[in-house]
Amino acid sequence: MAETRAKIAELDPVWARIVTEAEQAVVDEPLLGGLVHSSVLHHPTIERALGYRISLKLASGEMSEQILREICDEAYAADPSLALSARADIVAVYERDPACHRFLQPLMFFKGFQAIQTYRVANWLWRQGRKDLAYFFQMRCSEVFGIDIHPAARIGKGIMIDHAHSIVIGETAVVGDNVSMLHSVTLGGTGKEEEDRHPKIGDGVLIGAGAKVLGNIKVGNCSRIAAGSVVLHEVPPCKTVAGVPAKIVGEAGCDQPSVSMDQLLGK
């Protein structure tokens, strides 16, 4: 057993840490034992655990947990990048969210993480041409988590969505790697255009609570968008924008604002 654990830890340190934390969670709170065992400890890999959690959350009278789990398992088996991105998302949440103290928490309790993983499966379905099923995943994600991400949107890895109420990400939106956003963020269009109409968010960007980024505009790498801002024009890299409409108010203040999560203006 010790040798097996050492092998797992070497090959998949994120999953190994989740398993260790899950075992301790059962000791600390036995009433959660059934949930923790079914969600984590009964599964040999993070892919299987992710598939179980997503299917459990999305299941309804319209589609059973078993069917959803088969779809998720198929997606994870066909595209290893889905679980690799999930691992990066877990680390991102742990490093950036002061309320996250264990790798176990995003998988078990954080709807922002769970919604992003639901989107990743929906996006895989979309890329396979299974668009109606992708729309079903989008619908259930919106109903269950209050987060509406179009399955055609392109979202990178290392994503942290804190609190995650009322997030909207449109069809042609692009979100880079290592982006952090807070609740009530909209990456939307400005009208009824049918072509490329949504924002392109660069790597390392921090988007504050309630910010709206509208139209086919670029937000440069490592920039900051202040809470409550309405962004209608391109944002250069490494700048801070604020206001309605948003204007440049200074530098980003550091080389990785999405990691520092520093939202104070004037820095």
FIKEDO-178248 format. One record per residue (C-alpha): residue number from 1; residue in three letters; x, y, z. Coordinates in steps of 0.1 Angstrom, whole numbers, plus 5000, padded with zeros to 4 digits. Example, Ala and Ser with C-alpha at 12.3 -4.5 7.8 and 13.67 -1.06 7.14 Angstrom:
+-----+------+------+------+------+
: pos : code :    u :    v :    w :
+-----+------+------+------+------+
:   1 :  ALA : 5123 : 4955 : 5078 :
:   2 :  SER : 5137 : 4989 : 5071 :
+-----+------+------+------+------+
END
This chain:
+-----+------+------+------+------+
: pos : code :    u :    v :    w :
+-----+------+------+------+------+
:   1 :  MET : 5000 : 5000 : 5000 :
:   2 :  ALA : 5028 : 5024 : 5009 :
:   3 :  GLU : 5045 : 5016 : 4977 :
:   4 :  THR : 5013 : 5022 : 4957 :
:   5 :  ARG : 5008 : 5055 : 4974 :
:   6 :  ALA : 5043 : 5066 : 4967 :
:   7 :  LYS : 5039 : 5058 : 4930 :
:   8 :  ILE : 5006 : 5078 : 4928 :
:   9 :  ALA : 5023 : 5107 : 4946 :
:  10 :  GLU : 5051 : 5106 : 4921 :
:  11 :  LEU : 5029 : 5103 : 4890 :
:  12 :  ASP : 5000 : 5125 : 4901 :
:  13 :  PRO : 5009 : 5147 : 4931 :
:  14 :  VAL : 4976 : 5167 : 4929 :
:  15 :  TRP : 4954 : 5136 : 4931 :
:  16 :  ALA : 4976 : 5120 : 4958 :
:  17 :  ARG : 4972 : 5151 : 4979 :
:  18 :  ILE : 4934 : 5151 : 4974 :
:  19 :  VAL : 4932 : 5115 : 4985 :
:  20 :  THR : 4953 : 5122 : 5017 :
:  21 :  GLU : 4932 : 5152 : 5025 :
:  22 :  ALA : 4900 : 5132 : 5019 :
:  23 :  GLU : 4911 : 5105 : 5043 :
:  24 :  GLN : 4918 : 5131 : 5070 :
:  25 :  ALA : 4884 : 5148 : 5063 :
:  26 :  VAL : 4867 : 5115 : 5071 :
:  27 :  VAL : 4886 : 5113 : 5104 :
:  28 :  ASP : 4877 : 5149 : 5113 :
:  29 :  GLU : 4840 : 5147 : 5103 :
:  30 :  PRO : 4827 : 5111 : 5101 :
:  31 :  LEU : 4793 : 5124 : 5091 :
:  32 :  LEU : 4808 : 5133 : 5057 :
:  33 :  GLY : 4824 : 5099 : 5053 :
:  34 :  GLY : 4798 : 5086 : 5028 :
:  35 :  LEU : 4801 : 5117 : 5006 :
:  36 :  VAL : 4839 : 5118 : 5007 :
:  37 :  HIS : 4842 : 5081 : 5000 :
:  38 :  SER : 4818 : 5082 : 4971 :
:  39 :  SER : 4834 : 5114 : 4957 :
:  40 :  VAL : 4871 : 5107 : 4962 :
:  41 :  LEU : 4882 : 5076 : 4979 :
:  42 :  HIS : 4862 : 5051 : 4958 :
:  43 :  HIS : 4880 : 5064 : 4926 :
:  44 :  PRO : 4914 : 5054 : 4913 :
:  45 :  THR : 4921 : 5086 : 4894 :
:  46 :  ILE : 4912 : 5123 : 4894 :
:  47 :  GLU : 4895 : 5118 : 4861 :
:  48 :  ARG : 4870 : 5093 : 4875 :
:  49 :  ALA : 4864 : 5115 : 4906 :
:  50 :  LEU : 4857 : 5146 : 4884 :
:  51 :  GLY : 4833 : 5126 : 4862 :
:  52 :  TYR : 4815 : 5114 : 4893 :
:  53 :  ARG : 4812 : 5149 : 4908 :
:  54 :  ILE : 4800 : 5165 : 4876 :
:  55 :  SER : 4774 : 5138 : 4869 :
:  56 :  LEU : 4762 : 5139 : 4905 :
:  57 :  LYS : 4757 : 5177 : 4904 :
:  58 :  LEU : 4741 : 5178 : 4870 :
:  59 :  ALA : 4718 : 5148 : 4872 :
:  60 :  SER : 4680 : 5155 : 4870 :
:  61 :  GLY : 4648 : 5139 : 4859 :
:  62 :  GLU : 4658 : 5149 : 4823 :
:  63 :  MET : 4691 : 5129 : 4823 :
:  64 :  SER : 4703 : 5103 : 4848 :
:  65 :  GLU : 4736 : 5104 : 4867 :
:  66 :  GLN : 4747 : 5072 : 4850 :
:  67 :  ILE : 4744 : 5086 : 4815 :
:  68 :  LEU : 4761 : 5118 : 4825 :
:  69 :  ARG : 4789 : 5099 : 4841 :
:  70 :  GLU : 4794 : 5078 : 4809 :
:  71 :  ILE : 4797 : 5110 : 4789 :
:  72 :  CYS : 4822 : 5125 : 4813 :
:  73 :  ASP : 4843 : 5093 : 4815 :
:  74 :  GLU : 4843 : 5093 : 4776 :
:  75 :  ALA : 4855 : 5129 : 4775 :
:  76 :  TYR : 4883 : 5124 : 4801 :
:  77 :  ALA : 4895 : 5093 : 4783 :
:  78 :  ALA : 4895 : 5109 : 4749 :
:  79 :  ASP : 4912 : 5142 : 4759 :
:  80 :  PRO : 4938 : 5141 : 4787 :
:  81 :  SER : 4940 : 5179 : 4786 :
:  82 :  LEU : 4907 : 5182 : 4804 :
:  83 :  ALA : 4920 : 5167 : 4836 :
:  84 :  LEU : 4954 : 5184 : 4833 :
:  85 :  SER : 4935 : 5217 : 4832 :
:  86 :  ALA : 4914 : 5207 : 4862 :
:  87 :  ARG : 4946 : 5200 : 4881 :
:  88 :  ALA : 4959 : 5235 : 4872 :
:  89 :  ASP : 4925 : 5250 : 4883 :
:  90 :  ILE : 4928 : 5233 : 4917 :
:  91 :  VAL : 4962 : 5246 : 4923 :
:  92 :  ALA : 4951 : 5281 : 4912 :
:  93 :  VAL : 4922 : 5281 : 4936 :
:  94 :  TYR : 4944 : 5269 : 4964 :
:  95 :  GLU : 4971 : 5295 : 4958 :
:  96 :  ARG : 4948 : 5325 : 4952 :
:  97 :  ASP : 4917 : 5320 : 4974 :
:  98 :  PRO : 4924 : 5327 : 5011 :
:  99 :  ALA : 4893 : 5306 : 5019 :
: 100 :  CYS : 4908 : 5275 : 5003 :
: 101 :  HIS : 4931 : 5255 : 5026 :
: 102 :  ARG : 4931 : 5221 : 5009 :
: 103 :  PHE : 4932 : 5208 : 4974 :
: 104 :  LEU : 4901 : 5188 : 4984 :
: 105 :  GLN : 4879 : 5219 : 4987 :
: 106 :  PRO : 4874 : 5229 : 4951 :
: 107 :  LEU : 4865 : 5194 : 4940 :
: 108 :  MET : 4840 : 5189 : 4969 :
: 109 :  PHE : 4826 : 5223 : 4977 :
: 110 :  PHE : 4835 : 5252 : 4953 :
: 111 :  LYS : 4809 : 5258 : 4926 :
: 112 :  GLY : 4833 : 5280 : 4905 :
: 113 :  PHE : 4857 : 5251 : 4901 :
: 114 :  GLN : 4829 : 5226 : 4895 :
: 115 :  ALA : 4813 : 5248 : 4869 :
: 116 :  ILE : 4845 : 5253 : 4850 :
: 117 :  GLN : 4850 : 5215 : 4849 :
: 118 :  THR : 4814 : 5212 : 4836 :
: 119 :  TYR : 4823 : 5237 : 4809 :
: 120 :  ARG : 4854 : 5217 : 4799 :
: 121 :  VAL : 4833 : 5186 : 4792 :
: 122 :  ALA : 4807 : 5207 : 4773 :
: 123 :  ASN : 4835 : 5223 : 4752 :
: 124 :  TRP : 4848 : 5188 : 4744 :
: 125 :  LEU : 4813 : 5178 : 4733 :
: 126 :  TRP : 4811 : 5209 : 4712 :
: 127 :  ARG : 4844 : 5202 : 4695 :
: 128 :  GLN : 4831 : 5167 : 4687 :
: 129 :  GLY : 4801 : 5181 : 4669 :
: 130 :  ARG : 4777 : 5170 : 4697 :
: 131 :  LYS : 4763 : 5204 : 4701 :
: 132 :  ASP : 4729 : 5196 : 4715 :
: 133 :  LEU : 4744 : 5176 : 4743 :
: 134 :  ALA : 4769 : 5205 : 4749 :
: 135 :  TYR : 4740 : 5228 : 4752 :
: 136 :  PHE : 4724 : 5205 : 4777 :
: 137 :  PHE : 4755 : 5207 : 4799 :
: 138 :  GLN : 4755 : 5245 : 4796 :
: 139 :  MET : 4719 : 5246 : 4806 :
: 140 :  ARG : 4724 : 5224 : 4837 :
: 141 :  CYS : 4755 : 5243 : 4847 :
: 142 :  SER : 4735 : 5275 : 4846 :
: 143 :  GLU : 4706 : 5259 : 4866 :
: 144 :  VAL : 4728 : 5242 : 4892 :
: 145 :  PHE : 4757 : 5267 : 4897 :
: 146 :  GLY : 4743 : 5300 : 4884 :
: 147 :  ILE : 4771 : 5302 : 4859 :
: 148 :  ASP : 4764 : 5305 : 4822 :
: 149 :  ILE : 4794 : 5296 : 4800 :
: 150 :  HIS : 4788 : 5289 : 4763 :
: 151 :  PRO : 4804 : 5256 : 4753 :
: 152 :  ALA : 4821 : 5272 : 4723 :
: 153 :  ALA : 4840 : 5296 : 4745 :
: 154 :  ARG : 4877 : 5290 : 4748 :
: 155 :  ILE : 4891 : 5290 : 4783 :
: 156 :  GLY : 4926 : 5282 : 4793 :
: 157 :  LYS : 4940 : 5265 : 4824 :
: 158 :  GLY : 4948 : 5277 : 4859 :
: 159 :  ILE : 4914 : 5295 : 4862 :
: 160 :  MET : 4901 : 5307 : 4895 :
: 161 :  ILE : 4865 : 5320 : 4898 :
: 162 :  ASP : 4859 : 5332 : 4934 :
: 163 :  HIS : 4823 : 5330 : 4948 :
: 164 :  ALA : 4812 : 5325 : 4912 :
: 165 :  HIS : 4777 : 5339 : 4913 :
: 166 :  SER : 4762 : 5352 : 4880 :
: 167 :  ILE : 4792 : 5346 : 4857 :
: 168 :  VAL : 4784 : 5349 : 4820 :
: 169 :  ILE : 4809 : 5340 : 4793 :
: 170 :  GLY : 4798 : 5343 : 4757 :
: 171 :  GLU : 4802 : 5320 : 4727 :
: 172 :  THR : 4832 : 5337 : 4710 :
: 173 :  ALA : 4849 : 5347 : 4742 :
: 174 :  VAL : 4885 : 5336 : 4748 :
: 175 :  VAL : 4900 : 5335 : 4783 :
: 176 :  GLY : 4938 : 5329 : 4786 :
: 177 :  ASP : 4957 : 5309 : 4812 :
: 178 :  ASN : 4960 : 5318 : 4849 :
: 179 :  VAL : 4930 : 5342 : 4849 :
: 180 :  SER : 4912 : 5351 : 4881 :
: 181 :  MET : 4877 : 5366 : 4882 :
: 182 :  LEU : 4852 : 5373 : 4909 :
: 183 :  HIS : 4814 : 5370 : 4910 :
: 184 :  SER : 4791 : 5387 : 4886 :
: 185 :  VAL : 4816 : 5391 : 4858 :
: 186 :  THR : 4802 : 5392 : 4822 :
: 187 :  LEU : 4823 : 5386 : 4791 :
: 188 :  GLY : 4795 : 5396 : 4767 :
: 189 :  GLY : 4786 : 5411 : 4734 :
: 190 :  THR : 4772 : 5446 : 4726 :
: 191 :  GLY : 4743 : 5438 : 4704 :
: 192 :  LYS : 4729 : 5412 : 4680 :
: 193 :  GLU : 4761 : 5405 : 4660 :
: 194 :  GLU : 4764 : 5369 : 4650 :
: 195 :  GLU : 4801 : 5366 : 4643 :
: 196 :  ASP : 4831 : 5371 : 4666 :
: 197 :  ARG : 4816 : 5394 : 4692 :
: 198 :  HIS : 4830 : 5386 : 4726 :
: 199 :  PRO : 4861 : 5397 : 4746 :
: 200 :  LYS : 4896 : 5381 : 4743 :
: 201 :  ILE : 4911 : 5380 : 4778 :
: 202 :  GLY : 4949 : 5376 : 4779 :
: 203 :  ASP : 4969 : 5355 : 4803 :
: 204 :  GLY : 4973 : 5365 : 4840 :
: 205 :  VAL : 4944 : 5389 : 4840 :
: 206 :  LEU : 4925 : 5398 : 4872 :
: 207 :  ILE : 4888 : 5407 : 4867 :
: 208 :  GLY : 4871 : 5423 : 4897 :
: 209 :  ALA : 4836 : 5416 : 4910 :
: 210 :  GLY : 4807 : 5429 : 4888 :
: 211 :  ALA : 4830 : 5439 : 4859 :
: 212 :  LYS : 4815 : 5438 : 4824 :
: 213 :  VAL : 4838 : 5434 : 4794 :
: 214 :  LEU : 4817 : 5438 : 4763 :
: 215 :  GLY : 4824 : 5434 : 4726 :
: 216 :  ASN : 4852 : 5418 : 4705 :
: 217 :  ILE : 4880 : 5436 : 4723 :
: 218 :  LYS : 4913 : 5425 : 4737 :
: 219 :  VAL : 4924 : 5427 : 4773 :
: 220 :  GLY : 4961 : 5425 : 4775 :
: 221 :  ASN : 4982 : 5400 : 4795 :
: 222 :  CYS : 4986 : 5407 : 4832 :
: 223 :  SER : 4961 : 5436 : 4833 :
: 224 :  ARG : 4936 : 5444 : 4860 :
: 225 :  ILE : 4899 : 5453 : 4856 :
: 226 :  ALA : 4885 : 5470 : 4887 :
: 227 :  ALA : 4853 : 5459 : 4903 :
: 228 :  GLY : 4822 : 5473 : 4888 :
: 229 :  SER : 4839 : 5485 : 4856 :
: 230 :  VAL : 4824 : 5485 : 4822 :
: 231 :  VAL : 4851 : 5478 : 4796 :
: 232 :  LEU : 4842 : 5488 : 4760 :
: 233 :  HIS : 4877 : 5494 : 4745 :
: 234 :  GLU : 4910 : 5475 : 4743 :
: 235 :  VAL : 4931 : 5472 : 4775 :
: 236 :  PRO : 4969 : 5473 : 4770 :
: 237 :  PRO : 4990 : 5447 : 4788 :
: 238 :  CYS : 5000 : 5454 : 4824 :
: 239 :  LYS : 4975 : 5482 : 4830 :
: 240 :  THR : 4947 : 5488 : 4855 :
: 241 :  VAL : 4914 : 5501 : 4842 :
: 242 :  ALA : 4884 : 5513 : 4862 :
: 243 :  GLY : 4851 : 5531 : 4858 :
: 244 :  VAL : 4820 : 5533 : 4837 :
: 245 :  PRO : 4832 : 5534 : 4809 :
: 246 :  ALA : 4865 : 5520 : 4820 :
: 247 :  LYS : 4897 : 5540 : 4815 :
: 248 :  ILE : 4933 : 5534 : 4823 :
: 249 :  VAL : 4941 : 5545 : 4858 :
: 250 :  GLY : 4976 : 5532 : 4862 :
: 251 :  GLU : 4999 : 5502 : 4859 :
: 252 :  ALA : 4988 : 5467 : 4870 :
: 253 :  GLY : 5011 : 5470 : 4900 :
: 254 :  CYS : 5028 : 5436 : 4896 :
: 255 :  ASP : 5037 : 5411 : 4870 :
: 256 :  GLN : 5010 : 5386 : 4879 :
: 257 :  PRO : 4979 : 5404 : 4892 :
: 258 :  SER : 4957 : 5373 : 4888 :
: 259 :  VAL : 4980 : 5355 : 4913 :
: 260 :  SER : 4985 : 5384 : 4938 :
: 261 :  MET : 4947 : 5392 : 4937 :
: 262 :  ASP : 4955 : 5427 : 4948 :
: 263 :  GLN : 4925 : 5449 : 4938 :
: 264 :  LEU : 4935 : 5481 : 4954 :
: 265 :  LEU : 4938 : 5510 : 4930 :
: 266 :  GLY : 4967 : 5534 : 4930 :
: 267 :  LYS : 4993 : 5506 : 4929 :
+-----+------+------+------+------+
END
